[in-house]
Amino acid sequence: MSEPSAKPYLTIRSSGSHEIEIKKSRFICHLARVVDEEEAQAFIAGVRKQYWDARHNCTAFVVGGESPRERSSDDGEPGGTAGVPMLEVLRRRGLTDTAAVVTRYFGGIKLGAGGLVRAYGSAVSEAVDAVGLLERQPVALLVVSADHTRAGRLENDLRAAGYVVRGLTYEASGVLIEVGVPETEVTAFQAWLAEATGGGAEAVASGRTFVEVPV
């Protein structure tokens, strides 16, 4: 599995498909959110199996964060006229963890190299517009330990300050409050917590997750 980026990144909001027709040829773009190359290849294989009767199932995907992996295939179209323009749309939009397959049913009229480049690129671009985008933002997970008498008020204070309380665990010794904090704000959170509790609560890092924000 590819290592997620420690920075915010863009991906599609959901999987979906969109069809355009150019000179009687049908171009059906299928999009999927994927977590790694293996999942991207499985998605591609599934589309090719479903649309086995199409003349071409051209592909492109980008996975990974700061060092993304990219692949594309023209699947029988003239070299550079399908997979590359599809991949270029994903790059231009700044997308990752995204796979695209464009299924073409030939309509009997040749489009020429330039026409194919425009058609495959447009199919992906319009499909991306149709499903929408979101930004995945990294959030540090911190576990705050507080005694039973302080926990209820502290939870309210956390929410009032705009922090995301993800869960509470009650133990004999006290309450563990899991909080999601933007990674750039961890130091500020630690300072806020010390002031809010008079140094009576501490936070321990427990990992990272991502929150999704539509764009």
C-alpha positions as CSV (number, residue, x, y, z in Angstrom):
1,M,0.0,0.0,0.0
2,S,1.3,3.5,-0.8
3,E,2.3,5.7,2.1
4,P,-0.3,8.5,2.4
5,S,1.1,12.0,2.0
6,A,1.7,14.1,5.2
7,K,0.4,17.1,3.2
8,P,-3.2,17.8,2.1
9,Y,-3.9,16.3,-1.3
10,L,-6.7,16.2,-3.9
11,T,-8.7,13.2,-5.1
12,I,-12.1,12.6,-6.6
13,R,-15.1,12.8,-4.3
14,S,-16.4,9.4,-5.3
15,S,-16.2,6.7,-8.0
16,G,-18.5,7.3,-11.0
17,S,-18.8,7.3,-14.7
18,H,-19.6,9.8,-17.5
19,E,-20.2,9.4,-21.2
20,I,-19.5,11.6,-24.2
21,E,-20.1,11.0,-27.9
22,I,-17.8,12.4,-30.6
23,K,-18.5,11.6,-34.3
24,K,-20.6,8.6,-33.3
25,S,-17.8,7.1,-31.1
26,R,-18.9,6.6,-27.5
27,F,-16.3,7.4,-24.8
28,I,-17.3,6.2,-21.4
29,C,-15.0,7.3,-18.6
30,H,-15.0,5.3,-15.4
31,L,-13.3,6.8,-12.3
32,A,-12.5,5.2,-9.0
33,R,-10.7,6.2,-5.8
34,V,-7.9,3.7,-5.1
35,V,-5.4,3.4,-2.3
36,D,-2.5,1.7,-4.2
37,E,-1.4,0.3,-7.6
38,E,-2.8,-3.1,-6.8
39,E,-6.3,-1.7,-6.3
40,A,-6.0,0.5,-9.4
41,Q,-5.1,-2.6,-11.5
42,A,-8.0,-4.5,-10.0
43,F,-10.4,-1.7,-10.9
44,I,-9.0,-1.6,-14.5
45,A,-9.3,-5.3,-14.8
46,G,-12.9,-5.2,-13.6
47,V,-13.9,-2.5,-16.2
48,R,-12.2,-4.4,-19.0
49,K,-14.1,-7.5,-18.1
50,Q,-17.4,-5.7,-18.0
51,Y,-16.8,-3.9,-21.3
52,W,-15.0,-6.8,-23.0
53,D,-16.8,-6.0,-26.3
54,A,-15.4,-2.5,-26.6
55,R,-12.6,-1.9,-29.1
56,H,-10.5,0.0,-26.5
57,N,-10.3,0.3,-22.7
58,C,-7.6,2.9,-22.2
59,T,-6.3,3.6,-18.7
60,A,-4.4,6.0,-16.4
61,F,-3.9,6.3,-12.7
62,V,-2.0,8.2,-10.1
63,V,-1.4,6.7,-6.6
64,G,0.7,7.8,-3.6
65,G,1.4,11.1,-2.0
66,E,4.7,13.0,-2.1
67,S,6.3,10.5,-4.6
68,P,3.3,9.4,-6.7
69,R,3.3,6.4,-9.1
70,E,1.8,6.9,-12.5
71,R,0.8,4.5,-15.2
72,S,-1.1,4.8,-18.5
73,S,-2.1,2.6,-21.4
74,D,-3.3,3.3,-24.9
75,D,-4.8,-0.2,-25.3
76,G,-4.4,-0.4,-29.0
77,E,-5.0,3.3,-29.9
78,P,-2.1,5.1,-31.7
79,G,0.7,5.6,-29.3
80,G,0.3,8.7,-27.0
81,T,-3.3,9.5,-28.1
82,A,-5.2,8.0,-25.2
83,G,-3.5,7.0,-21.9
84,V,-1.1,10.0,-21.9
85,P,-3.8,12.7,-22.3
86,M,-5.9,10.9,-19.7
87,L,-2.9,10.9,-17.3
88,E,-2.3,14.6,-18.1
89,V,-5.8,15.5,-17.0
90,L,-5.1,13.8,-13.6
91,R,-1.8,15.6,-13.3
92,R,-3.2,19.0,-14.3
93,R,-6.0,18.7,-11.7
94,G,-3.4,17.7,-9.1
95,L,-5.2,14.4,-8.3
96,T,-3.8,11.3,-6.7
97,D,-5.3,8.0,-5.5
98,T,-7.4,8.1,-8.7
99,A,-7.8,5.6,-11.5
100,A,-9.5,6.3,-14.9
101,V,-10.6,3.9,-17.6
102,V,-12.1,5.3,-20.9
103,T,-14.0,2.7,-22.8
104,R,-14.4,3.5,-26.5
105,Y,-17.0,2.1,-28.8
106,F,-15.9,3.0,-32.3
107,G,-18.6,4.8,-34.4
108,G,-17.1,4.2,-37.8
109,I,-15.5,7.7,-38.3
110,K,-11.8,8.1,-37.6
111,L,-10.8,11.0,-35.4
112,G,-7.1,11.3,-36.2
113,A,-4.4,11.6,-33.6
114,G,-5.4,15.1,-32.5
115,G,-9.0,14.2,-32.3
116,L,-8.2,11.2,-30.1
117,V,-6.1,13.2,-27.8
118,R,-8.9,15.7,-27.3
119,A,-11.6,13.0,-27.0
120,Y,-9.8,11.0,-24.3
121,G,-8.7,14.1,-22.4
122,S,-12.2,15.5,-22.5
123,A,-13.8,12.2,-21.4
124,V,-11.7,12.2,-18.2
125,S,-12.0,16.0,-17.6
126,E,-15.8,15.9,-17.8
127,A,-16.0,12.8,-15.6
128,V,-13.9,14.5,-12.9
129,D,-16.2,17.5,-13.1
130,A,-19.2,15.3,-12.8
131,V,-18.1,13.4,-9.7
132,G,-16.4,16.4,-8.0
133,L,-13.2,16.8,-6.0
134,L,-12.3,16.8,-2.3
135,E,-9.2,17.6,-0.3
136,R,-7.9,15.0,2.2
137,Q,-6.3,16.9,5.0
138,P,-3.9,15.1,7.5
139,V,-5.0,15.2,11.1
140,A,-2.9,14.2,14.1
141,L,-4.7,12.0,16.6
142,L,-4.0,12.8,20.2
143,V,-5.3,11.0,23.3
144,V,-6.0,13.4,26.3
145,S,-6.1,11.8,29.7
146,A,-8.3,13.4,32.3
147,D,-9.8,12.4,35.7
148,H,-13.5,11.7,35.9
149,T,-14.3,15.0,37.6
150,R,-12.6,17.0,34.9
151,A,-13.5,15.0,31.7
152,G,-17.0,16.3,31.1
153,R,-16.1,20.0,31.2
154,L,-12.9,19.3,29.2
155,E,-14.9,17.6,26.5
156,N,-17.2,20.7,26.3
157,D,-14.2,23.0,26.2
158,L,-12.6,21.1,23.4
159,R,-15.7,21.2,21.3
160,A,-16.2,24.9,22.0
161,A,-12.6,25.6,21.0
162,G,-13.3,23.9,17.6
163,Y,-11.4,20.7,18.2
164,V,-12.7,17.4,16.8
165,V,-13.5,15.0,19.6
166,R,-13.4,11.6,18.0
167,G,-14.3,9.4,21.0
168,L,-14.2,8.8,24.7
169,T,-12.9,5.8,26.6
170,Y,-13.9,5.4,30.3
171,E,-11.4,3.6,32.5
172,A,-11.2,3.2,36.3
173,S,-8.4,5.7,36.5
174,G,-10.0,8.4,34.3
175,V,-11.3,9.2,30.8
176,L,-9.3,9.1,27.5
177,I,-10.5,11.6,25.0
178,E,-9.3,11.2,21.4
179,V,-8.9,14.5,19.6
180,G,-8.2,15.2,16.0
181,V,-5.9,18.2,15.5
182,P,-4.5,19.6,12.2
183,E,-0.9,18.6,12.1
184,T,0.3,22.2,11.8
185,E,-1.6,23.1,15.0
186,V,-0.4,20.3,17.4
187,T,2.0,22.7,19.3
188,A,-0.7,25.3,19.7
189,F,-3.1,22.6,20.9
190,Q,-0.7,21.4,23.6
191,A,-0.4,25.0,24.8
192,W,-4.1,25.4,24.8
193,L,-4.6,22.2,26.8
194,A,-2.0,23.2,29.4
195,E,-3.7,26.5,29.9
196,A,-7.3,25.1,29.8
197,T,-6.5,22.5,32.5
198,G,-3.9,24.3,34.5
199,G,-1.5,21.5,33.5
200,G,-3.9,18.9,34.8
201,A,-4.3,16.9,31.5
202,E,-1.8,15.6,29.0
203,A,-2.0,14.6,25.4
204,V,-0.1,11.7,23.8
205,A,0.1,11.3,20.0
206,S,-1.6,8.1,18.8
207,G,-1.4,8.3,15.0
208,R,-2.7,10.1,12.0
209,T,-5.9,10.1,10.0
210,F,-7.4,12.2,7.2
211,V,-10.5,14.4,7.1
212,E,-12.2,15.0,3.7
213,V,-13.2,18.5,2.7
214,P,-15.2,19.1,-0.5
215,V,-13.6,21.7,-2.9
